[in-house]
C-alpha cells in the first residue's frame, strides 16, 4: 500500500501544480487584457512553458508507471529544454520591463 500512496500523492501534487500554473497564466492574460496591455508577453510565455514542462513530466511519469515507457530520458531532455525556455522568457520579460521604465 505504501508505494501506491506515494504514487497517488506524487500525481496529485504534480497535477495540482499544473492546474495552478495554467490558472495563473489564464489570470495573467485576463488582467493584462483588462488593463489594455498586450495579453501575451514574456511572463505569460514563461508560465505556459513551465506548465508545458510539467505536463511532459506528468505524461512521462504516467507512461512509465503504465509500462509504456521503458526510459524517460527523452522526457527529461524535453522537460529541461522547456524549463530553460521558461527561465529565458522570465529574464527577457524582466529586462524589457526594466528598460521601458527608465
N, C-alpha and C positions, 0 to 999 in steps of 0.2 A: 504493500500500500504506500510506502514511503516514496518510491520512485514516481508513482502516479501522482502523488500530491505535489512533488517537486515540479513535474512537468505542467501540472494544472496551474500552479502559482506562476511559473515562468510564462506560460501562454497568456494568462490573464494580465500580467504585468506588461508584456510586450504589446498586446492589443489595446490596453488602456493607454500606453504611451503613444501608439499610432493614432488612436482616436483623438487624443488631446492635441497632437501636432496638427492633424487635419482641421480640427475645430479652431485652433488658434490661427492657422493660416486663413481659414474662411473668415474669421472675425477681423483679421487684419485687412483683408480685401474690402469687407463691408465698411469698416471705419475709414479707410483711405478714400473709398468712393463717396462716403457721406461728407468728407472734408473737402472734396473736389480735387483730390490729388490723383496721380496715376495709381491705378489699382494694383499693378504688378511691378514690383521693384525688387531690389536685392534681398530685402528681408523676407518677402513672400517666397521668392525663389529659394532662399536658404531653408525656410520652413518646409516647403514642399520637397526639396531634395533630401532633407533629413527624414521626412515621412516616407519617401520612396526607399531610402536606405533601410529603414526599419521594416518596411514591407518585404523587401528582398530577404532580409534576415529571417523574418517570420515564415515566409514561404519555404526557405531552405530548412528551417527547423522542423516544420511540419512534414516536409518531404523526407527528411532524414528519419524522423520518427515513424513514418509510414513505410519506410524501406524503399522509397522511390529513388533517393539519392544515396549513393554509397560514400561519396565525398562531397564536402561543401566548399572546396577551395575556390570554385568559380563564384559562388555566392559571397564568399569572404572578400574577394577582389572587387566585386561589384559594390558591396557594402562600403568598402574603403574608398572607392572612387566617388560614390555618391556623397559620403560624408565630407570628403575633401572639396567637392563641388559646393556643398552647403557652407563650409567654412569660408571658401573663397567668395561666395555670394554675400555673406555677412561682412567680410572685410571690405569688399567693394562698396557695399551699402554704407558702411561707416565712413569710408574715405570720401564718397560722393557727398554725404550729408555734411561732413566737416568742411569740405571745400566750399560748399554753397553758403555756409553761414559766415564766412569771412568777408 
